[in-house]
């Protein structure tokens, strides 16, 4: 009997696929050797988060063992991208880190790391973490089961059944922040915002570092429109786990809305520095700056993103607008010209370049760009209007 179970376990190990991600080749080799020592043979290696993401999309592993700090895309950013993709969201992640700072642990917890290992470690430690992850996945706790069923019922609109599952979950674990947060989610789904706020606050009384409750509370307060409470809640959240770009962006936006530009800049700066590869966050901040007429700050961020994504016409276009709003017409012309090298058939780019030329006093060049825009789209109303205005002015001057 024991031999049969042993043979079965060996066979299962032989079938399991691992993805090992680390920018240090020696560390990848060490982890690979440890895995083989433990009986695992199907091992793929990647040197950073970018290559790992590409690999994940075409060859799903059973477990990913990922270094925290890497160039191009770090481990935590890779994990966040994976959790946002439905077909990949449940891949177990074991994070490897040399850091033990409290904010590092908080960041790991809020992104659903299944386990993490502190460097240096031995094969026995790795084995224990793998066994722990596999046990949790194959035998969910009663609490996890009730929460999962409550979520299923809630998504189906069966709120009474969802509530019943959550009440049972409270009997299983009376002081679970996860259960109170799930109640808050259910109340929020039903539009019961006051009850949702109370549930999230109860979760945070039990566990002040539970980030899902922090973020959900902020979302409810945003819906209720209480600016002071929003800022207070977001400040509490970033104090617990500051290395989250999206949360820092929300705080910065709220601060700007309350005319606290200096503090907002600090939040936005932290967002960029905490996730330097997160160009989506940088673009969001740049658009916020542009809408608030903080054109210099907007231009700096658009320019930084354009260096990372030199084929993104939209970024060049927005950067050109930021320059034009500052009266930096030559800089705007340069950016629109770069964009047109990428996409010469975009009539809007020709229109914007024409506007930049016109604002710089180069009327002939402006007209040439407007006519090019009309060649691509003969019914372009803004171009037709601006050409009529130019012709009228020139005719008046001649008269």
JOTAGI-V892615 format. One line per field, one symbol per residue. phi: phi as a letter, one per 20 degrees, with the letter a starting at -180 (. if undefined). psi: psi as a letter, one per 20 degrees, with the letter a starting at -180 (. if undefined). burial: # if it has 9 or more other C-alpha atoms within 8 Angstrom, else .. Layout:
phi: ???
psi: ???
burial: ???
//
This chain:
phi: .fffffffffffffefddddcafefffffffffffffeoedecddceafffffffgfdbfeebddcffdbfmbffffffffffedgfdfeffddedbeecffffffffffdmffabceffbdgffffffffffffffecffgfffffffffffffemeffffffffffffffbfddfffffffgfffffemeffffgfffffgfffcfdefffgffffffffffmefffgffffffffffcfecfffffffgfffffdldffffgfffffgfffcfeeffffffffffgffemefffffgfgffffffcfdefgfgfffffffffemeffffgfffffffffcfdefffffffffffffeneffffffffffffgebfdffffgfffffffffffffff
psi: ghgghghgggggghiqpqppopiohhhggggghgghhijphnpqqqirhghgghghhinprhppopqgoqrgorhhgggghghiogiihjpppoppqiqjqghggghggijlphqqppqrrrhggggggghgghghhhmqrhghgghghggggghijmhghggghhhhhhggnhlohhghhhgggggghjjmhghgggghhghhggnijohhhghhgggghghikngghgggghggghhgniloggghggggggghiklmhghgggggghgghhmhinhgghhggghggghjkmhggggggggghhhhmijohgggghggggghhijmhhhgggghgghhhgnijohhghghhggggghijmgghghghghhhhhhnikoghggghhggghgghhhhh.
burial: .........#..##.########....#..##.###..#####.#########.##....########.#..########.##....##.#######.....######.##.#.####....#.###.##..#.##...#..#.###.######...##.######.###.....##.##########...##.##########.#...##.######.###....#..##.######.######.##########...#..######.###.##..#..###.######...######.###.##.....##.##########...##.###.######.....##.##########...#..######.###.#...#..##..#............
//
